[in-house]
């Protein structure tokens, strides 16, 4: 069965209306582009019994058509002289019966968000409309974004403040940043002084937070952090900043101090007692390091120099800060939800080769944990993984720093730690990329 919404119109209807592309918006309603490069909308009308006729709901006189699912309205755009110009385009909205609901002035633009707010952009300033397109907040802010379903962070004259849905200011425009994700009716704000505060929407009060630096959720792990982790932040106390290193790529060595995790209100989730904390794909766990981190150049034997770190031991804690993998290894990689590769010995370095941009380790001996259980000895040089994933079996090898599928000299373990000596599965039969 073909569930695609594209080009479903009968051939005779395509010929009749000269349609070159069509897309079903909803039942009986199809937007289309004709051979004149103009867009319109067709609707079907039942004529007799099973037979239907097609007719224009919106005539093809527009340069663009879309369907805004947040509002349940058809959005069309008219260019002046058929040339796109954001200062002269006109936006129109129609209901699914074809009645025009609203038409913008030249250059006005509308966008919606997950709370179904209707933002108006006019002359590069933002305001708010209600769902009937009546103005409720004048377009006077350089930026305007919903924090939750009741309040907005707004940017004006190089400073942030918070307003409500009728435009009343509830936090004065005196801040350099307001974080995007609130928690328990509170949100983190940053003052001109660099200090952080937790702002209570209903008490209208500010409480100073004890952190020197707060950073968005980020990770060295492929495909991390998880969506569920984006309401958390990294926090640092006793901060020292090394301006030699890039803020993003070298976060771990750009900022030294005691790292932890907080929620969107500033409440501590993981206490500030680590040399570094990192998010994983599994939102219930964090990679943590302890020790006085030392940064140095690492020569890889081919006269290539990389940035490396030493004197830090790594482990895994859960969201309650309970130790899951002992904090005693030179490095840890997450390869599945609760499967981690641990390393003893070796050098942790920043791999910034072509199309590479992450921390890794060379010359260490590895083993594998499944949750709290070490399921292989820590004596291997390579592990089979594709796109940092593991499926069903652990394939490991000695004597090389990459897994060679052409050799039979490899060991296989089940996920509960049983070594398979006879009739070993072949890694070729377990496509880890699926």
Secondary structure, DSSP 8 states (H G I E B T S, - for coil): -----BS-S-HHHHHHHTEEEEEEEETTEEEEEETTS-EEEEEEEEEETTEEEEEEEEEEEESEEEEETTTTEEEEEE-BTTB--TTT-EEEEE-TTS-EEEE--TT-EEEE-TT--EEEEETTEEEEE-TT--EEEEEEESEEEESSSSEEEEEETTEEEEEETTS-EEEEEEEEEE-S--BTTEEEEEETTS-EEEEETTTTEEEE---SEEEE---SSTT-S-GGGGGEEEEEEEEEE-TTS-TTTTHHHHEEEEEEEEETTS-EEEEEEESEEEE-SSTTEEEEEES--EEEEEE-SSS-EEEEEES-EEEEEETT--EEEEEEESEEEEEETTEEEEEESSEEEEE-STT--EEEEES-EEEEEETTEE-S-S-BSEE--BTTB--SEEEEESSSSS--TT-S--EEEETTS-EE-SS---GGGS-TT-
